[in-house]
């Protein structure tokens, strides 16, 4: 496959959807910049957007999808403060707090609080897509397009899972349950989250070992219009 170094992230994601024959999909991730361009330029392809312990939220770019946006965050330290501040500028967005949780970029949130995150996502997605009935046979496939690697599991409406910061477990603990109702498409690549982290971020440290924002890197401030 030819390298597409000049493509913006939203263009890469559109290439992926077209390659898979998908007109519209649910998206979930962590890094605001992974989805901001897509939300701003092609909100029509975003059935919903879930951001788990997000970083670098671009408020103006996310407004076109704010009525179908779920923000899941801890309640400790600066990362949570930034998400709460951003939520005030995103009308209609749903905000869920993980009690007694600090979420730096390396937080392994799905390993730490997967049951809560999974239940919250399933309720949100069900509210967005209440008429969903499973029609396709379960599918497992892998491939690469536009310098994005993808892995598909399950059946139902497509749910694109973007990187969760530096979390060691990423989405893996939740994929079995999510893929019972949705066709999960796990996506990685050098243009996405883990390929664009700030220098000095530390992988492999559970957020349960961090008790306050003072022990993590400062969270990127949300960008307003």
C-alpha positions in Angstrom: 0.0 0.0 0.0 1.3 3.4 -0.9 2.1 5.7 2.0 -0.3 8.7 2.3 1.9 10.9 4.4 0.1 14.1 3.3 -3.4 13.0 4.3 -5.1 14.7 7.3 -6.6 12.4 9.9 -10.2 13.0 8.8 -9.2 12.1 5.3 -7.7 8.9 6.4 -10.8 8.0 8.4 -13.0 8.7 5.4 -10.8 6.5 3.3 -11.2 3.7 5.9 -15.0 4.1 5.9 -15.2 4.0 2.1 -12.9 1.0 1.9 -15.2 -0.9 4.3 -18.4 0.3 2.6 -19.6 2.3 5.6 -21.6 5.5 5.2 -21.9 6.4 8.9 -20.4 5.0 12.1 -20.1 5.5 15.8 -16.7 6.6 17.0 -14.9 6.3 20.3 -11.5 7.4 21.5 -9.5 9.6 23.8 -7.5 12.2 21.9 -9.6 15.1 20.8 -7.4 15.8 17.8 -8.0 12.3 16.4 -11.7 13.1 15.7 -11.9 16.9 15.7 -11.3 17.4 12.0 -13.8 14.7 11.1 -16.4 16.1 13.4 -16.0 19.6 12.0 -15.7 18.7 8.3 -18.0 15.6 8.0 -20.4 15.5 11.0 -22.8 13.5 8.7 -20.6 10.4 9.0 -20.5 10.5 12.8 -23.4 8.6 14.3 -22.1 9.4 17.7 -18.8 10.2 19.5 -17.6 8.8 22.8 -14.4 10.3 24.3 -13.1 8.4 27.3 -10.8 10.4 29.7 -10.2 12.8 26.7 -7.2 15.0 26.1 -6.8 18.0 23.9 -10.5 18.7 23.2 -11.2 21.2 20.4 -14.5 22.7 21.4 -15.4 24.5 18.2 -14.6 21.5 16.1 -16.7 19.2 18.3 -19.8 21.4 18.4 -21.4 20.0 15.2 -21.7 16.6 17.0 -22.2 17.8 20.6 -25.8 16.6 20.7 -24.5 13.0 20.2 -21.3 13.3 22.2 -20.5 11.4 25.4 -17.6 12.5 27.6 -16.4 10.0 30.3 -13.8 11.4 32.7 -12.4 10.9 36.1 -13.2 13.4 38.9 -9.6 14.0 40.1 -7.0 16.6 39.0 -6.5 18.8 36.0 -7.5 16.3 33.3 -11.0 16.2 34.8 -11.1 20.0 35.3 -10.3 20.5 31.6 -13.0 18.1 30.5 -15.6 19.8 32.7 -14.6 23.2 31.4 -14.9 22.0 27.8 -18.3 20.4 28.4 -19.8 23.8 29.2 -19.1 24.8 25.6 -20.6 21.7 24.1 -24.5 22.0 24.3 -26.2 18.6 24.5 -23.1 16.6 25.4 -23.4 14.0 28.1 -20.8 14.1 30.9 -20.2 11.1 33.1 -17.7 11.1 36.0 -15.8 8.1 37.2 -15.7 8.5 40.9 -12.4 8.7 42.7 -10.4 8.4 39.4 -7.5 10.3 38.1 -6.9 10.1 34.3 -3.5 11.1 33.0 -2.7 10.2 29.4 -1.3 6.8 30.5 -4.3 5.8 32.6 -5.4 2.3 31.8 -9.1 3.2 32.2 -10.6 0.2 30.5 -8.6 -2.1 32.7 -9.3 0.0 35.8 -13.0 0.9 35.2 -14.1 -1.2 32.2 -17.4 -2.3 33.7 -18.5 1.3 34.3 -17.3 2.6 31.0 -18.8 -0.3 29.1 -22.2 0.1 30.7 -22.2 3.8 30.1 -21.2 3.4 26.4 -23.9 0.7 25.8 -26.6 2.9 27.3 -25.5 5.9 25.3 -25.2 4.0 22.0 -28.6 2.4 22.7 -30.2 5.8 23.2 -28.6 7.1 20.0 -29.6 4.1 18.0 -32.7 2.6 19.7 -34.0 0.8 16.6 -30.9 -1.3 16.1 -31.5 -5.0 15.4 -28.6 -7.3 14.6 -28.8 -8.4 10.9 -25.3 -9.4 9.8 -23.4 -12.5 10.7 -20.4 -11.8 13.0 -17.3 -10.9 11.2 -13.6 -11.0 11.9 -11.2 -9.3 9.5 -8.0 -7.3 9.5 -6.5 -4.9 7.0 -4.8 -1.7 6.2 -5.8 1.5 4.3 -4.4 5.0 4.3 -1.7 4.1 6.8 -4.3 2.9 9.2 -4.4 -0.7 10.5 -7.8 -2.0 11.4 -9.3 -5.1 13.1 -13.0 -5.9 12.8 -15.1 -8.1 15.2 -18.8 -8.6 15.8 -21.9 -7.5 14.0 -24.3 -4.6 14.0 -23.8 -0.9 13.5 -20.1 0.0 13.0 -18.3 1.3 16.0 -14.8 2.7 15.3 -12.5 2.4 18.3 -9.6 4.9 18.1 -6.5 4.7 20.4 -6.9 5.4 24.2 -3.8 7.5 24.8 -1.0 5.4 26.3 -3.3 2.9 28.0 -1.6 -0.5 28.0 -4.9 -2.4 27.6 -6.5 0.0 25.1 -10.0 -1.3 24.2 -9.2 -5.0 24.5 -11.1 -5.7 27.8 -14.3 -4.3 26.3 -14.2 -5.6 22.7 -15.9 -8.9 23.5 -19.0 -7.2 25.0 -19.1 -4.4 22.5 -18.8 -6.7 19.6 -21.9 -8.6 20.7 -24.0 -5.7 19.6 -21.8 -3.6 17.4 -19.3 -4.3 14.6 -16.2 -3.0 16.3 -13.4 -1.6 14.1 -10.2 -1.1 16.2 -7.9 1.4 14.4 -4.3 2.2 14.9 -1.7 4.1 13.0 1.2 6.6 13.3 -1.2 9.5 12.5 -3.4 8.6 15.5 -3.2 9.1 19.2 -0.3 6.9 20.2 1.8 8.2 17.3 1.4 11.8 18.4 1.8 11.9 22.2 3.6 14.7 24.0 7.3 14.0 24.7 7.8 12.5 28.2 4.4 10.8 28.5 4.7 7.6 30.5 3.1 4.4 29.5 2.1 1.4 31.7 1.1 3.3 34.9 -2.3 2.6 36.3 -4.3 5.7 37.2 -5.2 4.0 40.5 -1.6 4.7 41.6 -2.0 8.4 40.9 -4.1 10.3 43.4 -4.0 13.9 42.2 -3.2 16.0 39.1 0.0 17.1 40.6 1.6 13.7 39.9 0.8 13.8 36.1 1.7 16.0 33.2 -0.4 19.1 32.8 -3.5 18.4 30.7 -3.7 20.2 27.3 -6.2 23.1 27.6 -9.4 22.8 25.7 -9.4 25.0 22.6 -12.4 27.3 22.3 -13.7 29.0 19.2 
